[in-house]
Amino acid sequence: MGGVGRPTDDQAIVEILRAVRVGDVVTGTITEVGRPLGAAVRLDGRLGLASAEIGPLDVSWCSRSDEVIQIGRRVTAEVICVDEEQKRISLSLAATENPELWAFLKGLRPGEVLSGEVADVQRFGVFIALDDGPPHPVYPGVGFISIPELSWRRFDDVSEVVEVGQRVTCSVLCFDTTQGEARLSLRALLPRPDAFQQFTDAAHEGQEFCGTVTKLAPFGVFVRVVEGIEGLVPLDELASIPVETPDQVVQVGDCVKVTITRLDRDHRRLLLSRKKADSDPPP
């Protein structure tokens, strides 16, 4: 979407754009309304020589776009992007509509730790009322945790992890400019589960898997039984008849049926047998 009165002197526009900084607050007049509802803006003064626009997601956090964006309306907006290649200035009206909230969110850094209280639980995520920072004009809390960021473990319902009123401490992921939220992670501050330990907790000796051969070695082959977990099939467990080298019976990439013969949790070793799996009668 372009503004009106664009000059042919591209160098003059580039010089104007180089004088603009992200975070500058500018004023202008809406000259065009697009679909979906965004707007072209003719900025005041020399900035009016450059194209400027308010994207549909940067219009407002608490009002309908068609109520805010009208041709001829005067606006005060914050510069959120200066694109010299496209010769365009991108603006946010939501930033000046909620200056205290915008300033708080802009000051957050990825990895920063914030605390608060669970304000609302929805099927798509959890709203957090943060201890620090202003309230949100629309949502129950400025902080938001999406479902995948709640826990490393699998769960069927959000209530298994958090509930309204619960105190939580989270890590900042990013500043969501379209919703005016601090995207947070609860699981980022929790120990990442040990994949091998999880596997051994669920698996047992004698259990069969259809795995993939990942490597051949003089003493046997390595087989991936589930994502991230590999075990060793010793040479003498590869076939019911003696073999001298693994490539006599399998190749990398082959799908093979194997049986767990030993789970060594202390030394994190998984021993498998292809010979036993082949000899076991069907259930």
C-alpha positions in Angstrom: 0.0 0.0 0.0 1.6 3.3 -1.0 1.2 6.9 0.1 0.4 9.8 -2.2 2.7 12.4 -3.6 5.7 10.1 -3.8 8.7 11.9 -5.4 10.8 10.6 -8.3 14.0 11.5 -6.4 14.8 8.2 -4.7 17.9 9.5 -3.1 16.0 12.2 -1.3 13.6 9.5 0.1 16.6 7.4 1.2 18.0 10.3 3.1 14.7 10.9 4.8 14.4 7.3 5.8 17.9 7.2 7.2 16.9 10.0 9.5 14.0 8.0 10.9 14.5 5.6 13.8 12.5 2.7 15.1 10.7 4.0 18.2 10.2 7.6 16.8 6.7 8.9 17.3 5.3 10.6 14.2 2.0 12.2 13.1 0.1 12.2 9.9 -3.1 11.8 8.0 -4.7 8.6 6.7 -5.0 8.9 3.0 -6.1 5.4 2.0 -7.8 2.4 3.6 -7.0 -1.1 2.3 -8.5 -4.6 2.7 -8.0 -6.1 5.2 -8.1 -2.9 7.1 -4.7 -1.3 7.1 -4.0 2.3 6.1 -1.6 4.5 4.1 -0.5 7.6 5.9 0.9 10.9 4.7 3.3 11.9 7.4 3.7 15.5 8.3 6.7 17.6 7.1 9.5 16.1 5.0 8.5 12.6 6.1 5.5 13.0 3.9 7.8 12.4 0.9 8.2 8.7 2.0 5.5 6.0 1.9 4.1 5.1 5.3 1.6 2.5 6.4 -0.2 1.0 9.4 -0.6 -2.7 8.9 -3.9 -4.4 9.8 -2.4 -6.0 12.9 -0.9 -2.7 14.2 -4.1 -0.7 14.2 -5.5 -1.3 17.7 -5.5 -3.8 20.5 -8.9 -2.8 21.8 -11.0 -1.3 19.0 -12.3 -2.6 15.7 -10.1 -1.6 12.7 -13.0 0.0 10.8 -13.7 2.2 13.8 -10.1 3.4 14.0 -9.0 3.6 10.4 -10.9 6.3 8.4 -9.6 8.4 5.5 -8.8 12.0 6.7 -8.3 11.0 10.3 -5.2 12.4 12.0 -3.1 9.8 13.8 -0.1 9.6 16.1 1.9 6.4 15.6 5.2 4.8 16.5 7.7 3.8 13.8 8.2 0.0 14.1 10.2 -0.6 10.8 12.1 1.5 8.3 12.6 -0.4 5.0 15.1 1.5 2.8 14.8 -1.1 0.0 11.0 -0.8 -0.3 11.3 2.9 0.7 8.6 2.5 3.3 7.9 3.3 7.0 5.8 0.9 9.0 3.8 2.4 11.9 1.9 1.1 14.9 -1.1 2.9 16.1 -1.5 0.4 19.0 1.8 1.6 20.4 0.6 5.2 21.0 -2.8 4.0 22.0 -1.2 2.1 24.9 2.1 3.8 25.6 2.7 2.4 29.1 2.1 -1.2 28.0 4.1 -0.8 24.8 7.1 0.6 26.7 6.9 -2.3 29.2 6.8 -4.9 26.4 9.6 -3.3 24.4 11.8 -3.4 27.4 11.5 -7.2 27.8 14.4 -9.4 26.7 14.3 -13.1 25.7 15.2 -15.2 28.6 14.2 -12.7 31.2 12.3 -14.2 34.1 8.9 -12.9 35.1 6.5 -13.9 37.8 2.7 -13.6 38.1 -0.6 -15.3 38.7 -2.6 -17.4 36.3 -5.5 -15.1 35.4 -7.4 -17.3 32.9 -7.1 -20.8 31.4 -8.3 -21.4 27.8 -7.9 -24.4 25.5 -5.4 -22.4 23.4 -3.3 -21.2 26.3 -3.0 -19.4 29.6 -3.1 -15.7 30.4 -0.8 -14.5 33.2 -1.3 -11.3 35.2 2.3 -10.2 35.7 3.6 -8.8 39.0 5.3 -6.0 37.1 4.0 -4.0 34.3 0.6 -2.5 33.4 -2.7 -4.4 32.8 -3.7 -5.3 29.3 -6.6 -3.3 27.8 -8.4 -6.4 26.5 -7.0 -9.6 27.9 -6.9 -10.9 31.5 -3.2 -10.6 31.6 -0.2 -9.2 29.7 1.6 -12.5 29.8 0.5 -15.5 27.6 1.7 -19.1 27.6 0.8 -21.2 24.6 -0.1 -24.9 25.2 3.3 -26.3 24.0 5.2 -24.0 26.4 3.4 -25.2 29.5 5.3 -28.4 30.1 7.8 -30.9 28.7 5.5 -33.8 29.6 2.4 -34.7 27.7 -1.0 -33.8 29.2 -4.6 -34.0 28.1 -5.9 -30.9 29.8 -4.4 -27.6 30.8 -5.7 -28.1 34.3 -3.2 -30.9 34.8 -0.4 -28.2 34.7 -1.9 -24.9 36.0 -5.1 -23.5 37.4 -6.5 -20.0 37.9 -4.9 -18.2 40.8 -1.7 -20.3 40.7 1.6 -18.5 41.1 4.0 -19.1 38.2 7.5 -18.1 37.2 8.2 -18.0 33.4 10.8 -17.1 30.9 10.2 -14.4 28.2 10.2 -15.7 24.7 9.2 -12.6 22.7 7.0 -9.5 22.5 3.9 -10.2 20.4 3.3 -6.8 18.8 0.0 -7.9 17.2 -1.7 -8.8 20.5 0.3 -6.6 22.9 1.4 -9.6 24.9 4.6 -11.0 26.5 4.9 -14.5 25.1 6.1 -16.7 28.0 7.4 -20.2 28.6 6.7 -22.2 31.8 8.6 -25.3 30.6 11.8 -23.2 29.8 12.6 -23.0 33.5 11.9 -26.7 34.1 14.5 -29.5 33.7 14.3 -30.9 30.2 13.3 -34.5 30.5 15.9 -37.2 29.9 14.8 -39.0 26.7 16.6 -42.2 27.7 15.2 -42.2 31.2 11.7 -41.6 29.8 12.2 -44.5 27.4 13.4 -46.9 30.1 10.6 -45.9 32.4 8.1 -47.1 29.7 10.0 -50.0 28.1 10.8 -53.4 29.4 13.1 -56.4 28.6 11.4 -58.7 26.1 9.6 -55.8 24.4 9.7 -55.8 20.6 10.2 -52.8 18.2 10.5 -52.3 14.5 13.6 -50.2 14.3 15.9 -48.7 11.7 19.6 -49.7 11.3 21.7 -46.5 11.7 25.2 -47.8 11.8 27.3 -50.9 11.1 30.2 -51.8 13.3 32.6 -54.8 13.5 30.9 -55.9 16.8 27.3 -55.4 15.7 24.8 -52.8 14.4 23.0 -49.8 16.0 19.2 -49.7 15.6 17.0 -46.6 16.3 13.9 -48.0 18.1 12.2 -44.7 18.7 13.2 -41.1 17.9 16.4 -40.2 19.8 16.9 -43.7 21.2 19.3 -46.2 19.7 20.4 -49.6 20.9 23.1 -52.1 20.0 22.5 -55.5 18.4 25.7 -57.5 19.0 27.0 -59.5 16.1 26.0 -62.8 17.6 22.4 -61.5 18.0 22.0 -60.5 14.4 20.9 -63.8 12.9 20.1 -67.4 13.9 23.2 -68.5 11.9 26.7 -67.2 12.6 27.8 -64.2 10.6 31.3 -62.6 10.3 30.3 -59.1 9.4 27.0 -57.2 9.9 26.6 -56.4 6.2 26.0 -60.1 5.5 22.5 -59.7 6.9 21.6 -56.0 7.2 22.4 -52.6 5.7 22.1 -49.0 7.0 18.5 -47.9 6.5 17.0 -51.4 6.8 13.9 -51.8 9.0 14.4 -54.7 11.4 12.4 -56.3 14.2 14.4 -56.4 17.5 13.7 -57.4 21.1 15.1 -55.6 24.1 17.4 -58.0 26.0 18.9 -55.6 28.5 18.1 -52.1 29.8 21.1 -50.7 31.6 19.8 -47.4 33.2 23.1 -46.7 35.1 25.3 -46.9 32.0 22.6 -45.7 29.6 22.9 -48.8 27.4 20.2 -50.6 25.4 21.0 -54.1 24.1 18.8 -55.6 21.4 18.5 -58.9 19.7 17.3 -59.5 16.1 17.8 -63.2 16.4 15.4 -63.5 19.3 12.8 -61.3 17.7 12.8 -63.5 14.6 12.5 -66.7 16.6 9.7 -65.5 18.9 6.3 -66.9 17.9 3.6 -64.4 16.9 1.2 -63.4 19.8 
